Amino acid sequence: MAFGKSSSRRRILAGVLAPTALGVAAAVAIAWPQPDVPTVADPALAGMASTADCHDMVSIGIGGRGDTPRDQTKMLVDANGNKLPAAQQGAYNSHWVNPVINAPLKDHEKDNGYAAIYVEYPADLASYDDAVNTGAANTIKVMQAIQASCPDTQFAIVGFSEGADVARRAAMQIGSQEKGEDGSWAILDPDSVSGVVILSDAGRDAGGGFFPGAENGTPDGFDRPYDPEAGAAPGGGVLPGTGGGFGHLNGKVASFCSEGDFACSTPENIALIELLVNVGRQVNGDAFEREGLTPATGADLAQVVGRVALLALADIDANENWMRSDETFLDVLIKVSDPAYDPAAVTVTPVAADGTEPIPADRLANLAYLPEKLLKEVVGFVTSNQNTLAVILSDPYDQTFGYNEETRDHYGHHFDYWDDDVDGKGTTTVEYAAAWLNHLAEQAKQGKPVSKDAEAKAVRMMAAAEAAESAETSATTETSETTPTSETPAGTDAQAPIEAGIAPAPSELAPGAPAPVVDPALTAPAATQAPIVPAAPGPVAGTEGAVTPGTPGTPAAESTTGTPTGEPTTGEQPGITSPTTTTTTTPQAQPVS
């Protein structure tokens, strides 16, 4: 009983202090725990070892916290042999990003027309903003090296969770450039970027749509609709100050956000949580998660809080009319706690060193506004925190990062993108993004936009009809009646073929195992193929066959018992076999005309 009460108290305290104590990502689902050293595959399987090997299109994958290449012996090199912060597909695998960036490999790897690589960056919470800014810089550095060797190569950028923030910042920098007088670009020619996929964007504008700057509600040049029944998620990213436009990349960006994913869908009027998030971005969240509140982590937190308080007082002192303004002290705290706040931009009124200088007359007159200012403080605090208590009580960490130990299943909304239904036919967000990348890779291969004429559509319709006929023949040999059985739910068109370019969702096998990519010409009837769902992050098979439950912030080999909340280990695990085709009762994705 004592243990139960203690656990309850800890859970309540965690709900209130999580944004600071666990760092911004642990509190609002920007990122999650992962083992520090992912497993890598044989580099001989790599699709791209050097930038000197040119491809029609290269996809840049950026994983979330901990989901990044670490083995420096497997890194990509430029044409001169210099190591780059990236690893080629085959030398590293991301359980979450794989299904998107690997989708075109099936059709393009034979003629060396496509490659998928993964950007290396800190991917931690030692300093969140330092990590994502480094990731954006590394992404651009890798793209510049590839373009220097292969000026005709087209790029796609794909990021999830913390990696989504990296992808957005890199895309914003590329898209916001202005061409120089000599016709050159300071960073990279925006025309070389064919598409950007952002899954759970912490910088998303409030109420932002799926395709910023697009003309027809889909990525420009892609006529497949994306129209989830719930529409765009309410609210905006938990880091609104980091957002912005995409400039030259407008129409080429897909920003997906699931309602309930606190990283990209936070409600308005949660000022206190905004303040805690800003503080959390400046403390060592990894240390807090690993050690809890200790003298060292406490000193780190106290230093950040003290700095914010001093900046707030200096900011107020520099504003002679602050007492007359509507800005509250909480507003000032939120402003100065933003890591992007520049104290040098604030002009502070000098004060005599001995403190004997009297208060100037205009400042003294401000005291007359004190009663009104106090009223504004109270009203402003209540108004700006209307939803704070509701959010804390909803347990945003569990809502976003929820994990069921018994079923070993992620139920948090941060993982909806692999198992949602965006068209009523079973197509997931990740499958939609994979189909778009396959389309872009085909464009790059042809060197021009993919034809949309009647002949091309007729070919696709013929292929779909042949696959449907094949499925019907197979189904007839397996059953003598048309009545739905336990293996084919009533009302499900189990004979519909899987559309070309849609990659299966991550399997329930080893996290990090490469997801199979569907070849429409070889696709078996949908009734005999099981949709693959994201792997649960708990146990991974050890080399001796033992199973160890995962623990947040702890590598699998060092895990202890408890309720795991982290993402599955990235990379291929020892002792895990390849995914196999199984029978399921879940409907398959249907072709879209």
C-alpha positions as CSV (number, residue, x, y, z in Angstrom):
1,M,0.0,0.0,0.0
2,A,2.8,2.3,0.9
3,F,4.4,1.7,-2.5
4,G,1.1,2.5,-4.3
5,K,0.8,5.8,-2.5
6,S,4.4,6.7,-3.2
7,S,3.9,5.9,-6.9
8,S,0.8,8.0,-7.0
9,R,2.5,11.0,-5.4
10,R,5.4,10.7,-7.8
11,R,3.0,10.5,-10.8
12,I,1.2,13.6,-9.7
13,L,4.4,15.5,-9.1
14,A,5.8,14.4,-12.5
15,G,2.6,15.7,-14.2
16,V,3.2,19.1,-12.8
17,L,7.0,19.3,-13.1
18,A,7.6,17.1,-16.2
19,P,8.3,19.9,-18.6
20,T,11.3,21.0,-16.6
21,A,12.4,17.9,-14.7
22,L,12.4,15.7,-17.8
23,G,13.2,18.3,-20.3
24,V,11.0,19.6,-23.0
25,A,10.9,16.5,-25.1
26,A,10.0,14.1,-22.3
27,A,7.2,16.4,-21.2
28,V,5.6,17.4,-24.5
29,A,6.6,14.5,-26.7
30,I,9.1,16.2,-28.9
31,A,11.4,13.2,-28.4
32,W,11.8,10.1,-26.3
33,P,14.4,7.8,-24.8
34,Q,16.5,5.6,-27.0
35,P,19.6,3.5,-26.6
36,D,22.7,5.5,-27.2
37,V,24.5,3.0,-29.5
38,P,22.3,1.6,-32.4
39,T,23.2,-1.5,-34.2
40,V,24.5,-1.1,-37.8
41,A,24.5,-3.5,-40.7
42,D,27.3,-4.6,-43.0
43,P,28.6,-1.5,-44.8
44,A,28.8,-3.6,-48.0
45,L,25.0,-3.4,-48.2
46,A,25.2,0.4,-48.3
47,G,23.5,2.1,-51.2
48,M,25.7,5.2,-51.1
49,A,29.2,5.2,-49.6
50,S,30.5,8.3,-51.2
51,T,29.1,11.5,-52.7
52,A,31.1,10.7,-55.8
53,D,28.4,8.0,-56.6
54,C,25.7,10.1,-58.1
55,H,22.0,9.3,-58.0
56,D,18.9,10.9,-59.6
57,M,17.5,11.4,-56.1
58,V,18.7,11.2,-52.5
59,S,16.4,11.2,-49.5
60,I,17.8,12.6,-46.3
61,G,16.3,10.8,-43.2
62,I,16.4,12.5,-39.8
63,G,15.3,10.4,-36.8
64,G,14.1,11.4,-33.4
65,R,16.0,11.3,-30.1
66,G,18.7,8.7,-30.1
67,D,17.7,7.6,-33.6
68,T,20.9,8.7,-35.4
69,P,24.1,7.1,-36.7
70,R,26.8,6.8,-34.1
71,D,29.4,4.5,-35.6
72,Q,32.0,6.8,-37.2
73,T,33.4,4.0,-39.3
74,K,30.2,3.7,-41.3
75,M,29.9,7.4,-42.2
76,L,29.4,8.8,-45.7
77,V,32.4,10.5,-47.3
78,D,32.6,13.2,-49.9
79,A,34.4,13.1,-53.2
80,N,37.8,13.8,-51.5
81,G,37.3,11.1,-48.8
82,N,36.3,13.5,-46.0
83,K,33.9,12.1,-43.5
84,L,30.4,13.6,-43.5
85,P,27.8,13.5,-40.6
86,A,25.6,10.9,-42.3
87,A,25.4,7.2,-42.9
88,Q,24.1,5.4,-46.0
89,Q,21.2,3.1,-46.0
90,G,22.4,-0.4,-45.1
91,A,25.1,1.0,-42.7
92,Y,22.3,2.4,-40.5
93,N,18.5,1.8,-40.2
94,S,15.9,3.9,-38.6
95,H,12.8,2.0,-37.5
96,W,10.6,5.0,-37.9
97,V,12.0,6.9,-40.9
98,N,12.8,3.7,-42.9
99,P,9.3,3.2,-44.3
100,V,9.3,6.6,-45.9
101,I,12.8,7.0,-47.3
102,N,13.2,3.4,-48.3
103,A,10.0,3.2,-50.3
104,P,11.6,4.1,-53.7
105,L,14.5,1.7,-53.3
106,K,12.6,-1.2,-54.8
107,D,12.2,0.5,-58.1
108,H,15.4,2.5,-58.3
109,E,18.3,0.7,-56.6
110,K,19.2,-1.5,-59.6
111,D,20.2,1.3,-61.8
112,N,21.7,3.3,-59.0
113,G,19.1,6.0,-59.4
114,Y,18.1,6.4,-55.7
115,A,19.8,6.4,-52.3
116,A,18.6,6.9,-48.7
117,I,20.9,8.3,-46.1
118,Y,20.6,9.2,-42.4
119,V,21.9,12.4,-40.8
120,E,24.0,12.2,-37.7
121,Y,23.4,14.8,-35.0
122,P,23.4,14.9,-31.2
123,A,19.7,13.8,-31.1
124,D,19.6,14.3,-27.3
125,L,18.3,16.7,-24.6
126,A,21.6,17.8,-23.1
127,S,20.6,21.1,-24.9
128,Y,17.6,20.7,-27.1
129,D,18.2,23.8,-29.3
130,D,21.9,23.1,-29.7
131,A,21.0,19.5,-30.8
132,V,18.4,20.5,-33.5
133,N,20.5,23.5,-34.8
134,T,23.4,21.1,-35.2
135,G,21.1,18.7,-37.0
136,A,20.0,21.4,-39.4
137,A,23.6,22.4,-40.1
138,N,24.6,18.8,-40.7
139,T,21.7,18.2,-43.0
140,I,22.7,21.2,-45.1
141,K,26.4,20.2,-45.0
142,V,25.6,16.7,-46.4
143,M,23.3,18.1,-49.1
144,Q,25.9,20.6,-50.2
145,A,28.6,17.9,-50.4
146,I,26.3,15.7,-52.5
147,Q,25.4,18.6,-54.8
148,A,29.0,19.6,-55.2
149,S,29.7,16.1,-56.6
150,C,26.3,15.6,-58.3
151,P,24.7,18.9,-59.3
152,D,21.7,17.3,-61.0
153,T,20.7,15.2,-57.9
154,Q,17.3,16.0,-56.4
155,F,16.7,15.8,-52.6
156,A,13.9,14.9,-50.3
157,I,14.1,15.6,-46.5
158,V,12.2,13.5,-44.0
159,G,12.2,14.0,-40.3
160,F,10.2,12.6,-37.3
161,S,9.9,14.0,-33.8
162,E,13.1,15.8,-32.8
163,G,14.2,15.1,-36.4
164,A,11.1,16.8,-37.6
165,D,12.3,20.0,-35.9
166,V,15.7,19.5,-37.6
167,A,14.0,19.0,-41.0
168,R,11.9,22.1,-40.7
169,R,14.7,24.3,-39.7
170,A,16.9,23.1,-42.5
171,A,14.0,23.5,-45.0
172,M,13.3,27.1,-43.7
173,Q,16.9,28.1,-44.2
174,I,17.0,26.7,-47.7
175,G,13.6,28.1,-48.7
176,S,14.2,31.6,-47.3
177,Q,17.4,32.3,-49.3
178,E,17.6,35.0,-51.9
179,K,19.5,34.4,-55.1
180,G,22.8,36.4,-55.3
181,E,23.6,38.9,-58.0
182,D,25.7,36.3,-59.8
183,G,22.7,33.9,-59.8
184,S,24.1,31.6,-57.1
185,W,22.6,30.5,-53.8
186,A,24.3,30.9,-50.5
187,I,23.2,27.5,-49.2
188,L,21.6,25.3,-51.8
189,D,19.5,25.8,-54.9
190,P,15.9,25.4,-53.6
191,D,14.9,23.9,-56.9
192,S,17.1,20.9,-56.0
193,V,14.7,20.0,-53.1
194,S,11.8,18.1,-54.4
195,G,10.0,17.5,-51.1
196,V,10.1,17.8,-47.4
197,V,8.2,15.5,-45.0
198,I,7.8,16.6,-41.4
199,L,6.1,14.2,-39.0
200,S,5.2,15.9,-35.7
201,D,6.5,19.5,-36.0
202,A,7.2,21.3,-32.7
203,G,7.3,24.6,-34.6
204,R,4.0,24.1,-36.4
205,D,1.8,27.3,-36.8
206,A,-1.4,27.2,-34.8
207,G,-4.1,25.5,-37.0
208,G,-1.5,25.0,-39.8
209,G,-2.5,22.9,-42.8
210,F,-0.8,19.8,-44.1
211,F,0.8,21.4,-47.1
212,P,2.1,24.9,-46.5
213,G,1.9,27.0,-49.7
214,A,0.4,24.3,-51.8
215,E,-2.2,25.3,-54.4
216,N,-4.7,22.4,-54.4
217,G,-4.6,20.8,-50.9
218,T,-1.9,18.3,-52.0
219,P,1.8,18.7,-52.6
220,D,2.3,20.6,-55.8
221,G,2.5,18.1,-58.7
222,F,1.0,15.2,-56.7
223,D,-2.7,14.6,-57.3
224,R,-3.3,12.0,-54.6
225,P,-5.6,13.5,-51.9
226,Y,-4.8,13.5,-48.2
227,D,-8.0,14.2,-46.4
228,P,-8.3,12.6,-42.9
229,E,-11.8,12.8,-41.5
230,A,-10.7,14.8,-38.5
231,G,-9.0,17.5,-40.7
232,A,-6.0,19.5,-39.5
233,A,-5.1,19.1,-35.8
234,P,-6.1,22.0,-33.6
235,G,-3.5,24.1,-31.8
236,G,0.1,24.5,-32.8
237,G,3.6,23.3,-32.1
238,V,4.9,23.5,-28.5
239,L,7.8,25.7,-29.8
240,P,5.9,28.3,-31.8
241,G,8.7,30.8,-31.7
242,T,10.9,28.5,-33.9
243,G,8.4,28.3,-36.8
244,G,8.1,30.3,-39.9
245,G,7.6,30.2,-43.7
246,F,9.3,28.0,-46.2
247,G,9.8,30.6,-49.0
248,H,10.9,28.9,-52.2
249,L,9.9,25.5,-50.8
250,N,6.2,26.4,-50.4
251,G,4.1,23.7,-52.0
252,K,6.9,21.1,-51.6
253,V,6.4,20.6,-47.8
254,A,4.1,18.1,-46.1
255,S,3.7,18.8,-42.4
256,F,1.7,16.0,-40.7
257,C,0.3,16.4,-37.1
258,S,-2.0,14.1,-35.2
259,E,-4.5,15.5,-32.8
260,G,-3.4,14.7,-29.3
261,D,0.3,14.7,-30.3
262,F,1.4,17.4,-27.8
263,A,4.5,18.1,-29.7
264,C,2.7,19.7,-32.7
265,S,-0.9,20.1,-31.3
266,T,-0.8,22.1,-28.1
267,P,-3.8,24.1,-27.0
268,E,-3.8,27.8,-26.5
269,N,-3.6,29.7,-23.2
270,I,-1.0,27.5,-21.4
271,A,1.4,30.2,-20.5
272,L,2.9,28.5,-17.5
273,I,3.7,25.4,-19.5
274,E,5.2,27.6,-22.2
275,L,7.5,29.0,-19.6
276,L,8.5,25.5,-18.3
277,V,9.1,24.3,-21.8
278,N,11.4,27.2,-22.5
279,V,13.3,26.5,-19.3
280,G,13.4,22.8,-20.2
281,R,15.1,23.6,-23.5
282,Q,18.0,25.0,-21.6
283,V,18.6,22.4,-18.9
284,N,20.2,19.0,-19.4
285,G,17.0,16.9,-19.9
286,D,19.0,13.7,-20.3
287,A,20.6,14.2,-16.9
288,F,17.3,14.9,-15.3
289,E,15.8,11.8,-16.8
290,R,18.7,9.6,-15.9
291,E,19.5,10.9,-12.4
292,G,16.4,12.8,-11.3
293,L,16.8,15.8,-9.0
294,T,20.3,15.7,-7.7
295,P,22.7,18.5,-6.5
296,A,24.2,18.6,-10.0
297,T,20.9,18.7,-11.9
298,G,19.4,21.0,-9.3
299,A,22.3,23.5,-9.7
300,D,21.8,23.3,-13.5
301,L,18.1,24.1,-13.1
302,A,18.8,26.9,-10.6
303,Q,21.3,28.5,-12.9
304,V,18.8,28.6,-15.7
305,V,16.0,29.9,-13.5
306,G,18.2,32.6,-12.0
307,R,19.4,33.7,-15.4
308,V,15.8,34.0,-16.6
309,A,14.8,36.1,-13.6
310,L,17.7,38.5,-14.1
311,L,16.9,38.9,-17.8
312,A,13.3,39.6,-16.9
313,L,14.2,42.4,-14.5
314,A,16.7,43.9,-17.0
315,D,14.0,43.8,-19.7
316,I,11.5,45.6,-17.6
317,D,14.0,48.1,-16.4
318,A,14.9,48.9,-20.0
319,N,11.2,49.7,-20.8
320,E,10.4,53.1,-19.3
321,N,6.7,52.6,-20.0
322,W,6.3,49.1,-18.8
323,M,4.0,50.0,-15.9
324,R,1.6,51.6,-18.4
325,S,1.7,48.7,-20.8
326,D,-0.5,45.6,-20.9
327,E,2.6,43.3,-20.8
328,T,2.5,41.1,-17.7
329,F,5.5,39.8,-15.7
330,L,4.6,36.3,-17.0
331,D,4.7,37.6,-20.5
332,V,8.2,38.9,-19.9
333,L,9.4,35.7,-18.3
334,I,8.2,33.7,-21.4
335,K,9.9,36.2,-23.7
336,V,13.3,36.2,-22.0
337,S,13.3,32.4,-21.3
338,D,13.2,31.7,-25.0
339,P,16.7,30.5,-26.0
340,A,16.6,32.8,-29.0
341,Y,16.2,35.9,-26.8
342,D,19.0,38.3,-27.3
343,P,19.8,40.4,-24.1
344,A,22.1,42.6,-26.2
345,A,19.1,43.9,-28.1
346,V,17.7,45.4,-25.0
347,T,19.0,48.8,-23.9
348,V,19.1,48.9,-20.1
349,T,18.8,52.3,-18.4
350,P,22.1,52.9,-16.4
351,V,21.9,53.2,-12.7
352,A,24.5,54.9,-10.4
353,A,27.0,52.4,-8.9
354,D,26.4,53.7,-5.4
355,G,22.7,53.5,-5.8
356,T,22.2,57.1,-4.6
357,E,20.7,58.4,-7.9
358,P,17.1,59.3,-7.2
359,I,14.3,57.7,-9.2
360,P,13.7,59.9,-12.3
361,A,10.5,61.9,-12.3
362,D,9.0,60.0,-15.2
363,R,9.7,56.7,-13.5
364,L,8.2,58.0,-10.3
365,A,5.1,58.9,-12.1
366,N,4.7,55.3,-13.2
367,L,4.0,54.3,-9.6
368,A,0.6,55.9,-10.2
369,Y,-0.1,53.0,-12.5
370,L,0.7,50.3,-10.0
371,P,-2.9,49.5,-8.9
372,E,-4.0,49.1,-12.5
373,K,-0.9,47.1,-13.3
374,L,-1.5,44.7,-10.5
375,L,-5.1,44.1,-11.8
376,K,-3.7,43.5,-15.3
377,E,-1.3,41.0,-13.8
378,V,-4.1,39.0,-12.2
379,V,-6.4,39.1,-15.2
380,G,-3.6,38.3,-17.6
381,F,-2.4,35.4,-15.6
382,V,-5.9,33.8,-15.4
383,T,-6.6,34.5,-19.1
384,S,-3.3,33.1,-20.4
385,N,-3.6,29.9,-18.3
386,Q,-7.2,28.9,-19.0
387,N,-6.1,25.5,-20.3
388,T,-3.0,24.9,-18.2
389,L,-4.6,22.9,-15.5
390,A,-6.6,20.8,-18.0
391,V,-3.4,20.0,-19.9
392,I,-1.6,19.0,-16.7
393,L,-4.4,16.7,-15.6
394,S,-4.6,15.1,-19.0
395,D,-1.1,13.8,-18.5
396,P,0.4,15.0,-21.8
397,Y,3.3,12.6,-21.6
398,D,1.1,9.5,-21.5
399,Q,-1.3,11.0,-24.0
400,T,1.5,11.5,-26.4
401,F,3.9,8.8,-25.5
402,G,1.6,6.2,-24.0
403,Y,2.8,2.6,-23.9
404,N,0.9,-0.5,-22.8
405,E,3.3,-3.0,-21.2
406,E,0.9,-5.9,-21.4
407,T,0.2,-5.6,-25.1
408,R,3.6,-4.0,-25.8
409,D,1.9,-1.4,-27.9
410,H,2.4,2.4,-28.3
411,Y,-1.0,4.0,-28.0
412,G,0.4,7.6,-27.7
413,H,-0.6,10.0,-30.5
414,H,3.0,10.6,-31.3
415,F,2.9,7.3,-33.2
416,D,-0.4,7.7,-35.0
417,Y,1.3,8.3,-38.3
418,W,2.1,4.6,-38.8
419,D,-1.4,3.3,-38.1
420,D,-4.0,6.0,-38.8
421,D,-6.4,6.0,-41.7
422,V,-6.3,9.2,-43.9
423,D,-8.6,8.2,-46.7
424,G,-11.1,5.7,-45.3
425,K,-9.3,2.9,-47.2
426,G,-6.6,2.1,-44.6
427,T,-3.9,4.3,-46.0
428,T,-1.7,5.7,-43.2
429,T,0.1,9.0,-43.1
430,V,3.5,7.2,-43.5
431,E,2.2,5.3,-46.5
432,Y,1.0,8.5,-48.1
433,A,4.4,10.1,-47.6
434,A,6.1,7.0,-49.0
435,A,3.9,7.2,-52.1
436,W,4.8,10.8,-52.6
437,L,8.5,10.1,-52.3
438,N,8.2,7.3,-54.8
439,H,6.5,9.8,-57.1
440,L,9.3,12.3,-56.7
441,A,11.9,9.6,-57.3
442,E,10.2,8.7,-60.5
443,Q,10.2,12.3,-61.6
444,A,13.9,12.6,-60.8
445,K,14.6,9.4,-62.7
446,Q,12.8,10.7,-65.8
447,G,14.2,14.2,-65.4
448,K,10.8,15.7,-65.8
449,P,7.3,15.6,-64.1
450,V,5.6,12.2,-64.2
451,S,3.1,12.0,-67.0
452,K,-0.5,12.3,-66.0
453,D,-2.1,11.7,-69.5
454,A,-4.8,9.2,-70.2
455,E,-2.4,6.5,-71.3
456,A,-0.5,6.5,-68.0
457,K,-3.8,6.3,-66.1
458,A,-5.0,3.5,-68.3
459,V,-1.8,1.5,-67.5
460,R,-2.3,1.9,-63.8
461,M,-6.0,0.9,-64.0
462,M,-5.1,-2.2,-66.0
463,A,-2.5,-3.2,-63.4
464,A,-5.0,-2.7,-60.7
465,A,-7.6,-4.8,-62.5
466,E,-5.2,-7.6,-63.1
467,A,-4.2,-7.6,-59.5
468,A,-7.8,-7.7,-58.4
469,E,-8.5,-10.6,-60.7
470,S,-5.6,-12.5,-59.3
471,A,-6.8,-11.8,-55.8
472,E,-10.3,-13.0,-56.7
473,T,-8.9,-16.3,-58.2
474,S,-6.9,-16.9,-55.1
475,A,-9.8,-16.2,-52.7
476,T,-12.0,-18.6,-54.7
477,T,-9.6,-21.5,-54.2
478,E,-9.4,-20.9,-50.5
479,T,-13.1,-20.7,-49.8
480,S,-16.2,-22.2,-51.4
481,E,-18.6,-19.4,-50.2
482,T,-18.5,-15.7,-50.5
483,T,-19.6,-15.1,-46.9
484,P,-16.9,-13.2,-45.0
485,T,-14.9,-15.5,-42.7
486,S,-13.0,-14.7,-39.5
487,E,-10.0,-13.9,-41.7
488,T,-11.8,-11.4,-43.9
489,P,-14.1,-9.0,-42.0
490,A,-17.5,-8.3,-43.5
491,G,-17.6,-5.2,-45.6
492,T,-13.8,-5.4,-46.3
493,D,-12.6,-5.5,-49.9
494,A,-9.8,-7.9,-49.2
495,Q,-9.0,-8.2,-52.8
496,A,-7.8,-4.7,-53.5
497,P,-4.2,-4.4,-54.6
498,I,-1.7,-2.3,-52.7
499,E,-0.9,0.8,-54.6
500,A,2.6,1.3,-56.0
501,G,4.9,3.4,-53.9
502,I,3.2,2.7,-50.5
503,A,5.6,1.3,-48.0
504,P,4.4,-1.0,-45.3
505,A,4.4,0.4,-41.7
506,P,7.1,-0.7,-39.4
507,S,6.9,-4.4,-38.4
508,E,6.4,-5.8,-34.9
509,L,9.8,-7.5,-35.2
510,A,13.1,-6.0,-34.4
511,P,13.0,-2.2,-34.2
512,G,15.2,-0.8,-36.9
513,A,14.7,-3.8,-39.2
514,P,14.3,-2.4,-42.8
515,A,10.6,-2.3,-43.7
516,P,9.8,-4.3,-46.9
517,V,8.7,-2.1,-49.8
518,V,5.8,-3.3,-51.9
519,D,6.4,-3.9,-55.6
520,P,2.9,-3.7,-57.2
521,A,3.9,-6.1,-60.0
522,L,4.7,-8.8,-57.4
523,T,2.1,-8.0,-54.8
524,A,0.1,-10.9,-53.5
525,P,-3.6,-10.6,-52.8
526,A,-4.3,-8.2,-50.0
527,A,-6.2,-10.8,-48.1
528,T,-3.0,-12.7,-47.5
529,Q,-0.9,-9.8,-46.4
530,A,-0.9,-8.3,-43.0
531,P,-0.4,-4.6,-42.5
532,I,2.6,-4.1,-40.4
533,V,2.3,-1.9,-37.3
534,P,5.0,-0.1,-35.3
535,A,7.0,-2.3,-33.1
536,A,6.6,-1.9,-29.4
537,P,9.5,-0.4,-27.6
538,G,9.9,-2.9,-24.8
539,P,11.8,-6.1,-25.2
540,V,14.6,-6.8,-27.6
541,A,16.1,-10.3,-28.0
542,G,19.6,-10.5,-26.7
543,T,22.3,-12.6,-28.2
544,E,21.6,-15.3,-25.8
545,G,17.9,-15.3,-26.4
546,A,17.1,-13.4,-23.2
547,V,14.4,-10.7,-23.3
548,T,15.0,-7.5,-21.5
549,P,12.3,-4.8,-21.1
550,G,13.3,-1.4,-22.2
551,T,13.7,1.4,-19.7
552,P,13.5,5.1,-20.6
553,G,16.9,6.6,-21.0
554,T,18.7,3.2,-20.5
555,P,20.3,1.1,-23.3
556,A,18.6,-2.2,-23.7
557,A,21.5,-4.1,-22.3
558,E,21.3,-2.1,-19.0
559,S,17.5,-2.0,-18.7
560,T,15.7,-2.5,-15.5
561,T,12.2,-3.5,-14.8
562,G,9.5,-0.8,-15.1
563,T,7.1,0.6,-17.6
564,P,8.9,1.4,-20.7
565,T,8.0,4.6,-22.5
566,G,10.8,4.9,-25.0
567,E,11.0,4.3,-28.7
568,P,12.2,1.0,-30.0
569,T,15.9,0.5,-30.4
570,T,17.0,1.6,-33.8
571,G,19.1,-0.6,-36.0
572,E,19.0,-4.3,-36.6
573,Q,19.0,-6.5,-33.5
574,P,20.9,-9.8,-33.2
575,G,18.8,-12.9,-33.4
576,I,15.9,-11.3,-35.2
577,T,14.7,-12.8,-38.5
578,S,13.2,-11.0,-41.4
579,P,9.5,-10.1,-41.4
580,T,7.2,-12.8,-42.8
581,T,3.8,-12.5,-44.5
582,T,0.9,-13.4,-42.2
583,T,-2.9,-13.5,-42.5
584,T,-4.8,-10.7,-40.8
585,T,-8.3,-9.4,-40.4
586,T,-7.2,-5.8,-40.9
587,P,-8.3,-4.1,-44.1
588,Q,-5.5,-3.2,-46.6
589,A,-4.9,0.2,-48.2
590,Q,-7.0,0.6,-51.3
591,P,-5.9,2.2,-54.5
592,V,-6.7,5.8,-55.0
593,S,-7.7,7.0,-58.4
